[in-house]
């Protein structure tokens, strides 16, 4: 089995185990899976998810100035899809407070 196929198979097993009421060990026993491998892949997927969703620095890219924005306003686009526009010195505290809640 190729690496990508193995990864997909374990993703399916992990997803199915999370939907079941069984413990990881019981799920593996019921489905004839190696519990050590199950834990390895579950941890690997959790690390991938936490890396994708962890807070960190965002890249700021200057955009062309659109007519509705003054030149002293920013637009902030986060990887999660959240978007703030019209950020300026007058409202930056509000935006920072909102970002702390994300």
N, C-alpha and C positions, 0 to 999 in steps of 0.2 A: 504494500500500500504506500502510495506517495505521501510526502509530508503534508501537502495541502489537503489530500483526502483524509488523512489521519486527523488533522486539525478540525476539519468539518465534522467528522464522525464524533469526535470528543465534544465539540460544541453542542451537537444534538444530544449527546448523553447528559451533559451538564445541564442543559436547558430542561430536559425531561426530568432529571432528578430534582431540580428546583420546583417544578410543577407538582411533583409527587409529595406525599406526606411522609415519605421514608427518609431515614437518615442516609448519609452517603454510603456507609458500609452496607446497610440493608439493600439499598438500590443496586449497588455493585453485585451483591450476592444474588439478588433476584435476576439480574441481567447478565450474570456470568462475566463481570468486568473485573479487572485488576484494580483493587482499591488504591494501591500506591500510584498507579498511573492516573486514576481518577483524581486523586488529590493534586498530583503534579499539574494536570491540565486545568483543574479548577483554579488553582493558584495563578497559573499563567494567564488565564482569561481575566481574573480579577485584577492582576497587575496591569494588563493592557487597558482595561476599563478605567482604572484609577489614573493611569497616565493620560488617557484621552480626556478625562474630565477634571483633572486637577487644575487648581488655580496656578497661575504663573504670569509671565510677562506676555503681553500681546504686541504684535507688530503694528506699528503705527505707520500708515501709508498716506502721504498727502494726496488728496483728491483735487480735481479741478474745482475751482470755486463756482458753485451753481448760483444763479441769480437770487434764489431765496435765502442764501446764506451770506452773512457779512464775512469779511476776510478774517475776523478775529474769532470765528466760531469753529468748533471741531465736531466731527462725527466720529463716534466710536462704534466699531463693529466687533463683537466678541465671537469666538469660535462656536459658542453655544447657540448663536443666532440672535442674541440680544443686540439691539441697536439703539444708540443714543445719538441724536443730532441736535445741533444748536447749542452745544456746550460752550460756555464762555465763562469769563471771570465772575459774572454775577450768579451763576448757577452751578459752578463746579463742586461746591460743597454738597449739594443735593445729589449730583451724579455719583460722587464718591460714596455717599451714604448708601445709595442704591446698589452700587457695586459690592459693597461689603455684605449685602444681603444675598447676593448671587452665589 
